[in-house]
């Protein structure tokens, strides 16, 4: 994979059929020797959306990263000091997790 930079969506799923929230993001993904490195930020400046995102991250930081072509990858969100910014790592844990 070459570098990817663009808009995506982070969705938070309570189970396989219930999406409880999500947000539009801008992300930069670069390849590394062991996989990839990703960081991004919320596109919206809306305080309610930022608060919802923070709440979902605290509840469970595993989200589905959705690209424009509808492909997805499970990721763990690692919030930064700035409440709109974060890094992402690929989620490699169990498919079913307690919420």
ROSE-4610 file (N, C-alpha, C; in Angstrom, 1 decimal, always signed):
// ROSE-4610
residu = [X/X/X/X/X/X/X/X/X/X/X/X/X/X/X/X/X/X/X/X/X/X/X/X/X/X/X/X/X/X/X/X/X/X/X/X/X/X/X/X/X/X/X/X/X/X/X/X/X/X/X/X/X/X/X/X/X/X/X/X/X/X/X/X/X/X/X/X/X/X/X/X/X/X/X/X/X/X/X/X/X/X/X/X/X/X/X/X/X/X/X/X/X/X/X/X/X/X/X/X/X/X/X/X/X/X/X/X/X/X/X/X/X/X/X/X/X/X/X/X/X/X/X/X/X/X/X/X/X/X/X/X/X/X/X/X/X/X/X/X/X/X/X/X/X/X/X/X/X/X/X/X/X/X/X/X/X/X/X/X/X/X/X/X/X/X/X/X/X/X/X/X/X/X/X/X/X/X/X/X/X/X/X/X/X/X/X/X/X/X/X/X/X/X/X/X/X/X/X/X/X/X/X/X/X/X/X/X/X/X/X/X/X/X/X/X/X/X/X/X/X/X/X/X/X/X/X/X/X/X/X/X/X/X/X/X/X/X/X/X/X/X/X/X/X/X/X/X/X/X/X/X/X/X/X/X/X/X/X/X/X/X/X/X/X/X/X/X/X/X/X/X/X/X/X/X/X/X/X/X/X/X/X/X/X/X/X/X/X/X/X/X/X/X/X/X/X]
num = [1/1/1/2/2/2/3/3/3/4/4/4/5/5/5/6/6/6/7/7/7/8/8/8/9/9/9/10/10/10/11/11/11/12/12/12/13/13/13/14/14/14/15/15/15/16/16/16/17/17/17/18/18/18/19/19/19/20/20/20/21/21/21/22/22/22/23/23/23/24/24/24/25/25/25/26/26/26/27/27/27/28/28/28/29/29/29/30/30/30/31/31/31/32/32/32/33/33/33/34/34/34/35/35/35/36/36/36/37/37/37/38/38/38/39/39/39/40/40/40/41/41/41/42/42/42/43/43/43/44/44/44/45/45/45/46/46/46/47/47/47/48/48/48/49/49/49/50/50/50/51/51/51/52/52/52/53/53/53/54/54/54/55/55/55/56/56/56/57/57/57/58/58/58/59/59/59/60/60/60/61/61/61/62/62/62/63/63/63/64/64/64/65/65/65/66/66/66/67/67/67/68/68/68/69/69/69/70/70/70/71/71/71/72/72/72/73/73/73/74/74/74/75/75/75/76/76/76/77/77/77/78/78/78/79/79/79/80/80/80/81/81/81/82/82/82/83/83/83/84/84/84/85/85/85/86/86/86/87/87/87/88/88/88/89/89/89/90/90/90/91/91/91/92/92/92/93/93/93/94/94/94/95/95/95/96/96/96/97/97/97/98/98/98/99/99/99]
x = [+0.8/+0.0/+0.9/+0.5/+1.2/+0.4/+0.9/+0.3/-1.2/-2.1/-3.5/-3.8/-4.4/-4.8/-6.1/-7.1/-8.5/-9.5/-10.8/-11.9/-12.3/-12.7/-13.3/-14.3/-14.9/-15.9/-15.5/-15.6/-15.5/-16.9/-17.2/-18.5/-18.3/-19.2/-19.1/-20.3/-20.1/-21.1/-21.3/-22.5/-22.8/-22.9/-23.3/-23.3/-23.4/-23.5/-23.4/-24.6/-25.6/-26.7/-27.1/-26.4/-26.7/-25.5/-25.6/-24.6/-25.0/-24.3/-24.8/-24.2/-23.3/-22.8/-21.6/-21.2/-20.0/-19.7/-18.6/-18.2/-17.4/-17.4/-16.6/-15.2/-14.2/-12.8/-12.0/-10.8/-9.8/-8.6/-8.1/-7.0/-5.8/-4.7/-3.5/-2.9/-2.7/-2.2/-1.0/+0.1/+1.4/+1.9/+2.5/+3.0/+4.2/+4.4/+5.6/+6.2/+7.3/+7.9/+7.0/+6.2/+5.4/+3.9/+3.5/+2.1/+1.8/+1.2/+0.8/+0.7/+0.8/+0.7/-0.4/-1.3/-2.5/-2.8/-3.1/-3.5/-4.6/-5.4/-6.5/-7.1/-8.2/-8.9/-10.4/-11.2/-12.6/-12.7/-13.6/-13.7/-14.6/-15.6/-16.5/-15.9/-16.3/-15.9/-17.1/-18.1/-19.3/-18.9/-19.2/-18.9/-19.7/-20.9/-21.7/-21.1/-20.7/-20.1/-18.8/-18.0/-16.7/-17.0/-18.0/-18.4/-18.9/-19.7/-20.2/-19.0/-18.1/-16.9/-16.1/-15.9/-15.1/-15.8/-17.1/-17.9/-17.8/-17.9/-17.8/-16.4/-15.3/-14.0/-13.8/-14.4/-14.3/-15.0/-16.2/-17.0/-16.3/-15.7/-15.0/-14.3/-13.0/-12.3/-12.2/-12.9/-12.9/-14.0/-13.6/-14.5/-14.3/-15.2/-15.0/-14.6/-13.4/-13.0/-13.5/-14.4/-15.0/-14.4/-13.9/-13.4/-14.5/-14.2/-15.2/-15.7/-14.8/-15.2/-16.0/-16.4/-17.1/-16.3/-15.0/-14.2/-14.0/-13.8/-13.7/-12.6/-12.1/-11.2/-11.5/-11.4/-11.6/-10.3/-10.5/-9.4/-9.7/-8.6/-8.7/-8.3/-9.1/-8.8/-8.1/-7.0/-6.2/-6.2/-7.1/-7.3/-6.0/-5.8/-4.6/-5.1/-4.1/-4.5/-5.5/-5.5/-6.5/-7.7/-8.9/-10.0/-10.5/-10.0/-10.4/-9.4/-8.3/-7.2/-7.0/-6.5/-6.3/-5.3/-4.9/-4.1/-5.0/-4.7/-5.4/-4.4/-4.8/-4.1/-5.1/-4.7/-5.6/-6.0/-7.3/-7.8/-7.7/-7.0/-6.7/-7.3/-8.2/-8.8/-10.0/-10.7/-11.9/-13.0/-13.7/-14.8/-15.9/-16.2/-17.3/-16.7/-17.1/-16.6/-17.7/-17.6/-18.7/-18.7/-19.9/-20.0/-20.4]
y = [-1.2/+0.0/+1.2/+2.2/+3.5/+4.3/+5.5/+6.4/+6.7/+6.7/+7.1/+8.3/+9.3/+10.5/+10.9/+11.0/+11.3/+11.2/+11.4/+11.3/+9.9/+9.5/+8.2/+8.4/+7.3/+7.4/+6.4/+6.7/+5.8/+5.5/+4.2/+3.8/+3.0/+3.1/+2.4/+1.5/+0.2/-0.9/-1.5/-1.5/-2.2/-3.7/-4.1/-5.5/-5.5/-6.7/-6.8/-6.1/-5.7/-5.0/-3.6/-3.1/-1.9/-0.9/+0.1/+1.1/+2.3/+2.5/+3.5/+4.9/+5.0/+6.4/+6.3/+7.4/+7.5/+9.0/+9.1/+10.5/+10.5/+11.6/+11.8/+12.2/+11.6/+12.0/+12.2/+12.8/+12.9/+12.0/+11.1/+10.2/+10.2/+9.9/+9.7/+8.4/+7.4/+6.1/+5.9/+5.5/+5.3/+3.9/+3.2/+1.8/+1.9/+0.9/+0.7/-0.7/-1.0/-2.3/-3.4/-3.0/-4.0/-3.9/-3.0/-2.9/-1.5/-0.6/+0.7/+1.6/+2.9/+3.9/+4.8/+5.2/+6.0/+7.1/+8.3/+9.3/+10.1/+10.8/+11.6/+12.6/+13.2/+14.1/+14.2/+14.6/+14.8/+15.9/+15.8/+16.9/+18.0/+17.6/+18.6/+19.3/+20.5/+21.3/+21.2/+20.5/+20.5/+19.9/+20.6/+20.2/+18.9/+18.8/+17.6/+16.4/+16.5/+15.3/+15.0/+15.9/+15.7/+15.0/+15.4/+14.8/+13.3/+13.1/+11.8/+10.8/+11.3/+10.6/+10.2/+11.2/+10.9/+9.9/+10.0/+9.0/+7.6/+7.5/+6.2/+5.6/+6.4/+6.0/+5.5/+6.2/+5.8/+4.5/+4.3/+3.1/+1.9/+2.0/+1.0/+1.6/+1.6/+2.3/+1.6/+0.5/-0.3/+0.3/+0.7/+1.3/+0.6/+0.8/+0.3/+1.5/+1.4/+2.5/+2.2/+3.0/+2.8/+3.8/+3.2/+4.1/+4.4/+5.3/+5.8/+4.6/+3.6/+2.5/+1.4/+1.7/+0.9/-0.2/-0.3/-1.3/-0.9/-1.8/-1.5/-2.3/-1.8/-2.4/-2.1/-3.0/-2.8/-2.1/-1.0/-0.2/+0.1/+0.3/+0.9/+2.3/+3.2/+4.6/+5.0/+5.7/+6.2/+7.7/+8.3/+9.8/+10.5/+11.7/+12.5/+13.6/+14.4/+15.5/+16.5/+16.7/+17.5/+16.6/+17.0/+16.1/+15.8/+16.4/+16.1/+15.2/+15.0/+14.2/+12.8/+11.9/+10.5/+9.8/+8.6/+7.7/+6.4/+5.6/+4.3/+3.2/+2.1/+0.8/-0.2/-1.2/-2.3/-3.1/-3.4/-4.2/-5.6/-6.4/-7.8/-8.7/-8.2/-9.0/-9.8/-10.4/-11.2/-10.4/-11.1/-10.5/-10.0/-10.9/-10.6/-10.1/-8.9/-8.3/-7.9/-8.0/-7.5/-6.0/-5.4/-3.9/-3.4]
z = [+0.0/+0.0/+0.0/-0.8/-0.8/+0.2/+0.5/+1.4/+1.0/+2.0/+1.7/+2.6/+1.9/+2.6/+2.1/+3.0/+2.5/+3.6/+3.2/+4.1/+4.3/+5.5/+5.8/+6.9/+7.3/+8.4/+9.5/+10.7/+11.8/+12.4/+12.4/+13.0/+14.2/+15.2/+16.4/+16.5/+16.4/+16.4/+17.7/+18.2/+19.5/+19.3/+18.1/+17.7/+16.2/+15.6/+14.1/+13.4/+14.1/+13.4/+13.9/+14.9/+15.6/+15.6/+14.7/+14.7/+15.6/+16.7/+17.7/+17.4/+16.5/+16.2/+15.2/+14.8/+13.9/+13.6/+12.9/+12.5/+11.2/+10.6/+9.4/+9.8/+9.2/+9.6/+8.4/+8.6/+7.6/+8.2/+7.4/+7.9/+6.9/+7.5/+6.7/+7.2/+6.2/+6.5/+5.7/+6.4/+5.7/+6.1/+5.1/+5.4/+6.3/+7.1/+7.9/+7.7/+8.3/+8.1/+8.7/+9.7/+10.4/+10.1/+9.2/+8.9/+8.4/+9.2/+8.8/+10.0/+9.8/+10.8/+10.3/+11.2/+10.8/+11.9/+11.5/+12.4/+11.6/+12.4/+11.8/+12.7/+12.2/+13.0/+12.6/+13.5/+13.1/+12.1/+11.1/+10.2/+10.8/+11.5/+12.1/+13.3/+13.5/+14.7/+15.7/+15.4/+16.3/+17.6/+18.7/+20.0/+20.4/+20.0/+20.3/+19.7/+18.4/+17.8/+18.4/+18.8/+19.5/+20.8/+21.6/+22.9/+22.7/+21.6/+21.3/+21.0/+20.2/+19.8/+21.0/+21.9/+23.1/+24.0/+24.1/+24.9/+24.3/+23.0/+22.4/+22.6/+22.5/+22.7/+24.1/+25.1/+26.5/+26.7/+26.0/+26.2/+25.6/+24.4/+23.8/+22.6/+22.5/+21.5/+20.1/+20.0/+18.7/+17.8/+16.6/+15.6/+14.3/+13.3/+12.0/+11.1/+10.5/+9.6/+8.2/+7.7/+6.4/+5.3/+4.2/+3.2/+2.1/+1.3/+0.3/-0.6/-0.9/-1.7/-0.9/+0.4/+1.3/+1.9/+1.6/+2.3/+3.7/+4.6/+6.0/+6.7/+7.8/+8.7/+10.1/+11.0/+12.4/+13.0/+13.7/+14.3/+15.7/+16.4/+17.8/+17.7/+18.3/+18.3/+19.6/+19.4/+20.5/+20.5/+21.3/+21.4/+21.7/+21.2/+21.5/+22.5/+22.9/+23.8/+23.2/+21.9/+21.2/+21.0/+21.5/+21.5/+20.1/+19.1/+17.7/+17.0/+17.6/+16.9/+17.6/+16.8/+17.3/+16.4/+16.9/+16.0/+16.0/+15.0/+14.8/+14.7/+15.3/+15.1/+14.6/+13.9/+13.5/+14.7/+14.8/+15.9/+15.5/+16.4/+16.1/+17.1/+18.0/+19.0/+18.5/+19.5/+19.1/+18.4/+17.5/+16.8/+17.7/+18.7/+19.6/+20.9/+21.4/+22.6/+23.5/+24.8/+25.6/+25.6/+25.6/+25.5/+26.9]
